[in-house]
Structure formats: C-alpha cells, structure tokens
Amino acid sequence: MRHIAIIGSGPAGYYTAEAAQKTFGDDVRIDVFDRLPVPYGLIRTGVAPDHQSIKAVSKRYEKVALSENVRFVGNVAIGEDVSIPELRGLYDAVILATGAPRDRPLGIPGDDLGNVFGSAAFVGWYNGHPQFAGLDPDLSGKTAVVIGMGNVALDVARILAKTRGELAGSDIVTHALHALDNSKLERIVLLGRRGPHQIMMTPKELGELGELARAAPHVAQTDLPPPEDDAILEPGLRKSVSHLRAFAATPEHIRAEKPVEVEFVFLSAPRALLGTGKVEAIEIEKTRLVHGQAEGTGAIERLRADLVVSCIGYRTSPIPDVPFDERAGRFANDDGRILTGLYCVGWARRGPSGTIGTNRPDGYAVVEHVAEDIEQGMLGRAVKQGGEGFDRLAAERHLRVVTFRDWKKIEEAEERAARDGAPREKFVDVEAMIRAGD
Ligand SMILES: Cc1cc2nc3c(=O)[nH]c(=O)nc-3n(C[C@H](O)[C@H](O)[C@H](O)COP(=O)(O)OP(=O)(O)OC[C@H]3O[C@@H](n4cnc5c(N)ncnc54)[C@H](O)[C@@H]3O)c2cc1C
C-alpha cells in the first residue's frame, strides 16, 4: 500500500487525487489536506459568485472525495500545524497543491493607503474567505480603479457594477451584498498598461459587461487599432476585441441611460497612489507599445480613485523546508518535482495561469512522476504509516480535524441559511464552520 498526502483541496488537489486513484487503484490511500475546514479552494473563494455554473465542477471533486481510499483532512495548515518533514516521514509522496493565495504587490508609492486592495483580498471579501471577510471596503466614493486587464479584473468590475437583483441567484456573502447595495460608485475604470490587442479577457466574460442592468462599458474609438489589424489575432482574442469594438460603437446617449460607467483606459501604467490616509487619486504614466511591451512615454496624468483594486497576479505562500523560487513566486521545481518524494502541482507549480481545466493534466503528470519514482525505487519500500500515523500525530497535538462528513454538514447548514433564490449563505468564520460541522 502506498500513501499519498495532497496539500490543498482546490482543483489541482482533487484532479491529482483522481489521477492517483486511476493510476494506483486499490493500492493507494490518499489524504487531501486543507488549512480551511471547507474544500475546493478558489472554486469556493475565487470564482465569481454570479458564475454558479462554473462552481458546479466541485460535484466532480465530491465524487473523488467520497471514494473509499480518499479522505478530506480539513482545518490543518501544513507548515504550521504539521511540518513538511513530518509528512514526508509518514507518506510515500507529498504533493503541494496550495495554489497562489497572495497578491503580487503593486510596489508603487502609496500602495499602503486605505481603500487599496489586492484582488485576493477583495475577491475573498465578497466570496466569504475567512481571512478577508472583515475587509470592509469603503464604497461611498464615486470612482473605483481596477488595475489589470484580465478575467479577475473583469470579475471585480462586474461585481462592483451589478445590482442586487442581478446578484440574486449568486452566493455572494450578505455583508458584501449590503455594502454593494449602498455603493455610490458611478465610474469603474479598468486600467491597463498595454492596448486592446493585449487584453487577457475571455470573450464570454467580456461580453457580459455589455448586458448589465445599470452599467454600460465605454471604450474610446480612438484607442482601437484599425479593424483590419484584428486579422492576426487568435480567434478567442479576436472575439474579445470585437466586444471592445461593439462597446466603442455604442452611442453616448444609449450609454447615458445607465448611471454607472465601466471605462477602459489603455496604455496607462500606474506610478503612484495619492491621498491622505485613504486613496484619492492614481497617477499614471501613458505608455506606448514596443514589440508588444509597454514603454513609458513620460506623460503623467492623474485620475480620481476612491477605491483601488489591483488584479495583477498572485504568488504562492512559502512553506518552511520547501525550496522556493522568489523571483517566480512559486515552489522551486523541475516539472513538478521538488525533492525526493515531494512534488507540486497546479498554481503552486506553474503560477497563476490557465483555467480550472488546466490543472487536470497537471495532476495527471505529477502522479506519473510519482509512479516513475516508485518504480525506480526512489521512494523506498511500501512501509510508511500514512493516515494512521497522521491521526496519531493529530491526536497528540489536539488538532480539530474536519472530515468530509463534517463538511457535508457545513454545506447543508449553508444551504439552509441561503437568501431566497441563492444557493447558499457561506460561513465566513472558521469557528462557525467548525461548529456547524460538529
Ligand atoms: C478571482 C478568480 C476567479 C477565477 N475564475 C475562474 C473561472 O471563472 N474559470 C476558470 O476556469 N478559472 C478561474 N480561476 C482560476 C482557478 O480558480 C484556478 O485555476 C484554480 O483554482 C487553481 O487551482 P489550485 O488547486 O492550484 O489552487 P487553489 O484553488 O487556490 O487551491 C489551493 C488550496 O490549498 C489550500 N492551502 C493553501 N496553503 C495551505 C497549507 N499550507 N496547508 C493546507 N492547505 C493549504 C487552500 O486553502 C486552497 O483550498 C479564477 C481564479 C481567481 C483568483
């Protein structure tokens, strides 16, 4: 019998568990750890609350979680409650699927002002991540600036722009719904260093901006390259750019029917945030494109900004005893291998890129490495204690482990507490989650 510990219960964690089941069959026991008492990582705390059909992928992970040889071991933080050397002593393979939960810092003067947030924190706030539930952003100003031109920036802009009615079927947490209800925002700026051809927004998500009840997107016609230039773009990007063209073609009097404007500001690099205590403005340097990269022109402009959310990428959190690549912001690894018997997968391996599905081949590839390493005798004989050894350690340390059965009780309680029309009302507090699972 082989024992595998997977650290992290997001997409990468569960695709890896699925691959290990397929590869090793009845000869494996798999423990999937998570620092939270609830599973599924960013499916729960990242994916937008108004995109419920995407969150439904968790049903596939549930099937894996409910199999005989897989356990969910929640509320255990690896590197804090239990160390990596301890786990390596207990399991044949330890696979880190811990994601990239920290915001890449903006790194400009003023980024520590009030009402300036990274997207991990801001998205965590409206999605009920216990670490960020108390964020309390001030939405009483008129202008929000969302830095970045990817799908996360789009999510943030869309959620800020939606009405209570539009969020009715979502699982946005009630504290965020109340705050958005009282929002005074009239202008949401999406700020990008590069141009319309360099956006990282997928067509379906971008198209949604054109269908909002009280908000209209605005792109300046003069910012768009000549239409014939779109021919060289790959089809997905070309479709996204066609949405930008449609936004630009909407007459002003039609846009003016909606009280909130979502404005695209291209070729603008943030240089400083200004304000006393709280952010009031953002200083940008206009850029031009040189071989697809943004180069400063020296022209400085100032935009009002009462709220700033930067959506410029994520970094993995280091764990003691695991080699870390500071520059890349993820574990140092060679195609998923870190040290003998220690691997990484998903965002912890490759950084924050791709879709949920991209983590599936990742999981299968790392399990292939484990199988090769076993075959070549690198992981020793099958004598490790696995989950039984962990249970002894957890009892000695009085850890409050949350099982998958406990999670199902938490889930039922969340479903019972849902607002009318919403799928669930999430607990945003770890203690409350644990109590509901008892
Ligand atoms: C805001 C946002 C929206 C997104 N929307 C979409 C979308 O609509 N469609 C799409 O295809 N993709 C989307 N993605 C991308 C998708 O969420 C990721 O591809 C995917 O979640 C990465 O999976 P992962 O398992 O590597 O990491 P994660 O999902 O982050 O899972 C990591 C897990 O590890 C746990 N963990 C971390 N450290 C420890 C530790 N020390 N001990 C124990 N457990 C730990 C965490 O609690 C977490 O549960 C979105 C991402 C973000 C940020």
The ligand as an SDF file (V2000), in Angstrom:
LIG
                    3D

 53 58  0  0  0  0  0  0  0  0999 V2000
  -10.7070   35.5730   -8.6840 C   0  0  0  0  0  0  0  0  0  0  0  0
  -10.5240   34.3320   -9.5050 C   0  0  0  0  0  0  0  0  0  0  0  0
  -11.5200   33.9190  -10.3690 C   0  0  0  0  0  0  0  0  0  0  0  0
  -11.3340   32.7980  -11.1690 C   0  0  0  0  0  0  0  0  0  0  0  0
  -12.3400   32.4330  -12.0130 N   0  0  0  0  0  0  0  0  0  0  0  0
  -12.1590   31.3720  -12.8370 C   0  0  0  0  0  0  0  0  0  0  0  0
  -13.1890   30.9980  -13.7590 C   0  0  0  0  0  0  0  0  0  0  0  0
  -14.2450   31.6210  -13.8250 O   0  0  0  0  0  0  0  0  0  0  0  0
  -12.9450   29.9230  -14.5830 N   0  0  0  0  0  0  0  0  0  0  0  0
  -11.7510   29.2320  -14.5380 C   0  0  0  0  0  0  0  0  0  0  0  0
  -11.5680   28.2840  -15.3130 O   0  0  0  0  0  0  0  0  0  0  0  0
  -10.7800   29.5610  -13.6520 N   0  0  0  0  0  0  0  0  0  0  0  0
  -10.9490   30.6030  -12.8130 C   0  0  0  0  0  0  0  0  0  0  0  0
   -9.9600   30.9450  -11.9340 N   0  0  0  0  0  0  0  0  0  0  0  0
   -8.7370   30.1110  -11.8840 C   0  0  0  0  0  0  0  0  0  0  0  0
   -8.9000   28.8660  -10.9870 C   0  0  0  0  0  0  0  0  0  0  0  0
   -9.5370   29.2440   -9.8000 O   0  0  0  0  0  0  0  0  0  0  0  0
   -7.5260   28.2250  -10.7230 C   0  0  0  0  0  0  0  0  0  0  0  0
   -7.0360   27.7060  -11.9560 O   0  0  0  0  0  0  0  0  0  0  0  0
   -7.5330   27.0910   -9.7260 C   0  0  0  0  0  0  0  0  0  0  0  0
   -8.3120   27.3690   -8.5840 O   0  0  0  0  0  0  0  0  0  0  0  0
   -6.1000   26.7440   -9.2670 C   0  0  0  0  0  0  0  0  0  0  0  0
   -6.1870   25.5640   -8.5190 O   0  0  0  0  0  0  0  0  0  0  0  0
   -5.1830   25.1580   -7.3530 P   0  0  0  0  0  0  0  0  0  0  0  0
   -5.7330   23.8930   -6.8180 O   0  0  0  0  0  0  0  0  0  0  0  0
   -3.7840   25.1940   -7.8640 O   0  0  0  0  0  0  0  0  0  0  0  0
   -5.2680   26.3280   -6.2480 O   0  0  0  0  0  0  0  0  0  0  0  0
   -6.4520   26.7730   -5.2890 P   0  0  0  0  0  0  0  0  0  0  0  0
   -7.7750   26.6710   -5.9310 O   0  0  0  0  0  0  0  0  0  0  0  0
   -6.0580   28.1060   -4.7630 O   0  0  0  0  0  0  0  0  0  0  0  0
   -6.4220   25.7260   -4.0710 O   0  0  0  0  0  0  0  0  0  0  0  0
   -5.3910   25.7410   -3.1010 C   0  0  0  0  0  0  0  0  0  0  0  0
   -5.9020   25.1470   -1.7940 C   0  0  0  0  0  0  0  0  0  0  0  0
   -4.7700   24.9360   -0.9320 O   0  0  0  0  0  0  0  0  0  0  0  0
   -5.1160   25.2970    0.3970 C   0  0  0  0  0  0  0  0  0  0  0  0
   -3.8700   25.6030    1.1200 N   0  0  0  0  0  0  0  0  0  0  0  0
   -3.0180   26.6200    0.8460 C   0  0  0  0  0  0  0  0  0  0  0  0
   -1.9570   26.5820    1.6950 N   0  0  0  0  0  0  0  0  0  0  0  0
   -2.1540   25.5090    2.5100 C   0  0  0  0  0  0  0  0  0  0  0  0
   -1.3970   24.9380    3.5890 C   0  0  0  0  0  0  0  0  0  0  0  0
   -0.2310   25.4710    3.9920 N   0  0  0  0  0  0  0  0  0  0  0  0
   -1.8980   23.8470    4.2250 N   0  0  0  0  0  0  0  0  0  0  0  0
   -3.0810   23.3120    3.8200 C   0  0  0  0  0  0  0  0  0  0  0  0
   -3.8180   23.7990    2.8050 N   0  0  0  0  0  0  0  0  0  0  0  0
   -3.3710   24.8850    2.1560 C   0  0  0  0  0  0  0  0  0  0  0  0
   -6.0460   26.4830    0.2150 C   0  0  0  0  0  0  0  0  0  0  0  0
   -6.8540   26.7020    1.3650 O   0  0  0  0  0  0  0  0  0  0  0  0
   -6.8430   26.0700   -1.0200 C   0  0  0  0  0  0  0  0  0  0  0  0
   -8.0020   25.3630   -0.6590 O   0  0  0  0  0  0  0  0  0  0  0  0
  -10.1200   32.0610  -11.1040 C   0  0  0  0  0  0  0  0  0  0  0  0
   -9.1250   32.4690  -10.2250 C   0  0  0  0  0  0  0  0  0  0  0  0
   -9.3100   33.5940   -9.4250 C   0  0  0  0  0  0  0  0  0  0  0  0
   -8.2220   34.0320   -8.5000 C   0  0  0  0  0  0  0  0  0  0  0  0
  1  2  1  0
  2  3  1  0
  2 52  2  0
  3  4  2  0
  4  5  1  0
  4 50  1  0
  5  6  2  0
  6  7  1  0
  6 13  1  0
  7  8  2  0
  7  9  1  0
  9 10  1  0
 10 11  2  0
 10 12  1  0
 12 13  2  0
 13 14  1  0
 14 15  1  0
 14 50  1  0
 15 16  1  0
 16 17  1  0
 16 18  1  0
 18 19  1  0
 18 20  1  0
 20 21  1  0
 20 22  1  0
 22 23  1  0
 23 24  1  0
 24 25  2  0
 24 26  1  0
 24 27  1  0
 27 28  1  0
 28 29  2  0
 28 30  1  0
 28 31  1  0
 31 32  1  0
 32 33  1  0
 33 34  1  0
 33 48  1  0
 34 35  1  0
 35 36  1  0
 35 46  1  0
 36 37  1  0
 36 45  1  0
 37 38  2  0
 38 39  1  0
 39 40  1  0
 39 45  2  0
 40 41  1  0
 40 42  2  0
 42 43  1  0
 43 44  2  0
 44 45  1  0
 46 47  1  0
 46 48  1  0
 48 49  1  0
 50 51  2  0
 51 52  1  0
 52 53  1  0
M  END
$$$$
